Amino acid sequence: MAENKKSIPGILLRVMILTLVSMLALTACNGPVSSYSNQPTATSSICLEGIWAIRDPEVFYRYALPPGAFDQSTLAFKDSSGGIGYRFDSKGVLTIEAVNFIGKFDVKQGAEVAPLEIKISGFASGAYTINGDTVSLNNVLSSEIAFVALYDGDNMMDTKKAAEFVPLFLPPYTTARFECSADKLILQILNFPGYQEKLEFQRVTK
């Protein structure tokens, strides 16, 4: 069974990419992404299952930066493009897919302001478990996701290891309190230093 989890079928990746691209077009119009109903709520494991698209890219980018790299108060979010989504399946596998997910910040250091650009693209997966109202990522199964951070034009970080930047994949911050409804998922990463905002996702599909 472990061997099966280590590879993600190409068809699943293509479906997630197409779904994310569709999601970007829909959310740009501020319309509902899904009419999925009769879904168990709160901390149900069944509720967690499905594909979720990030609602507030800024929060995701801030969690993706190395803890302590910047004082969060010095970062001013500018804009974002592309998309990113999490897929929780019924077999305990979490897959993340990023499609040209690019965020830009201004960083204030004293009287100076420098640009920060974050680029994420690709996919990764891991095995997750649920305990009450928390979900934990126990181990990374695959990682083909590229992360590049350019600070003031210089390459600050360049990696393809999900365990070095992806929220919920980054040890030791691999547990989050979760709550979900028919169309919204909230993840609160536990004990993350210097930042405790909630990651909010919108359901794309079951």
N, C-alpha and C positions, 0 to 999 in steps of 0.2 A: 504493500500500500504506500509506503514511503517513497518508493521509486516513482509511482504514478504522480505523486504530488510535486515532484521536482521539475516536471516539465509542464508548461501551460499550453494546451492545444491552440494552434494558430487560429482556428475558427473563433475561439473565445476572445482572443486579442482583437481580431478584426471587428467582432460585434461590439466590444467595448469602445474601440476607436470611433466606429460609426455612431454609437450611442452618444459618446461625448461630443462629437461634432454637432449632432442634432441638438443636444442639450444646450450648446452654446448659442445656437440660433434661436432657440425657444426662450432662454432666459434673457437674451438681449431685448426681447419684447416684453419682459416682466410678466409673462403668462405662466400658468401652471405647467409643470413638466409632466405631471402624471395625474391620472384620475383614479389611481389605485385606491380601493376602499376595503372596508371590512378587515382592516389589518390590526392585529393585536398591538397594544400600545405599551408605553413606558419601557420596562426593561426586559421585555420578552425576547428570547433568542430568535423566534420566528420573525419578529418585527425587524430585527437587525439584518436579516437576509435580504439581498438585493443589491442593486447598483446605485451609488450615491454620488452626486456631484457637489463639489465645494460651493458654498454660497458666498463666503467672504474670503477671497484669495489672500488678502493682506494677512489674516491670521495664520493661514497655512505657511506663507513665506517666512513669517517671524519664527514659527516653530522649526522651520527647516534650517535656519541659521545656526551655526555652532553656539551652544550655550555660553554666554559670557563674551562672545565676539564683539557685541555692541551693547551699549546701554540702550534699552528699548526706547527710552524717551528721546533719543537723538535721531530716531528714524522717522521720516515723513513719507508715507506711502504716496506714490504718484499714479501708477496705473498697472493694469494687468491684461494679458492676452492669452489665448489658448485655453486649455481646460485640464482638469484633473479629477479623477473619480476613484472611489473605493468600492470594491465588490466583495461582500461577505457571502459565501455560499453555505449550503446546508451541511457540508462535510468538514467544516472547520478550516477552510482556506480563505485567506484575505488576499485579494489581488488589487494592486494599485496600477492605474494607467494614466500617464501624463502625455498630453498632445501639445507640443510647443507651448508649454506653460511658462510664461515669462513675466516677471514682476520687476518694477522699478521703484527705487526709493531715493530720497535725498538724505544724506547723513550729515548732521551738524556736529562739527568738532571745533569748539571755540567759536571763532569768527568765520571759520571756513565751512563751506558746504561742498560735499563730494558725492558723485552719483554711485549708486549701488544697483547692479542688475543681476537678477537671479534667473537662471534658465534650467528647466526640468523637462526631460522627455524620455519616454520609454516605459518599462513596466517592471514590477517586482511582485513577489508573493511570499506569504508566510502562513504558518499554522497558528490559529487563534483558539482560545478557550474563553468561556464565559463563567463568571462566578458571581451570582447575584446581579448587582447592577454595574459590574465592571467587566471589561473585555481586555484580554492580555494577548500580546503577540509573543508566542513562545520561541519560535525560531524562524529564520529566513529560509525559504525554500528555493527561491530564484531571485536574481537581481540583474536586470539589464536596463537600468534606469540611470540616465546621465544627469548629473547636477553640476552646474558651473556658476560660480559667484564672481562677478567682476566688480572690484571696488576701486573707484577712481581710475578706471582703465586697466588696472592690474588684476591678474588672475589670483583671487584670494583663496578659492577652493575649487577643485575639479575631481570628482569621484563618480564611480558607478556602483558604489556600495550603498544599498538602501539603509543599512544599519548605521550609516554615518550622517543621515539627514532626514529621512522620511518620518514624519510624526507617527508614533506608535511602533515604528521599527527601531528607533534609536535607543539603545540601552544606556542607562538603566530605566528610561522613561517609556516602558513598553506596556503600561497599564493605563486605561482610561475609564472613567465613569461614563456610562452612556445612558441616553434616554431617546426613545424614538416614537414617532407617531406615523400616521398614514403617509405623510409626505416629508417629514423632517427628522433628521438624526443629529444629535448633539454629542460630541465627544469632549470630555474634560481630561486632558493629560494630567496624570497625578505626579506631583512633586517636581514638575519642570521648573528649573531655577530662573527666577526673574520674570516669569511670564505665565499667566494663568487664565488667559482668555479662552473661550469655548470655540471649538471647531464646529461649524454648522454646515450640514449637508442637506441637499434636497434630493428626494427620491427620483431617479430617472426611470427605473423599471424594477420589477420583482425578479 
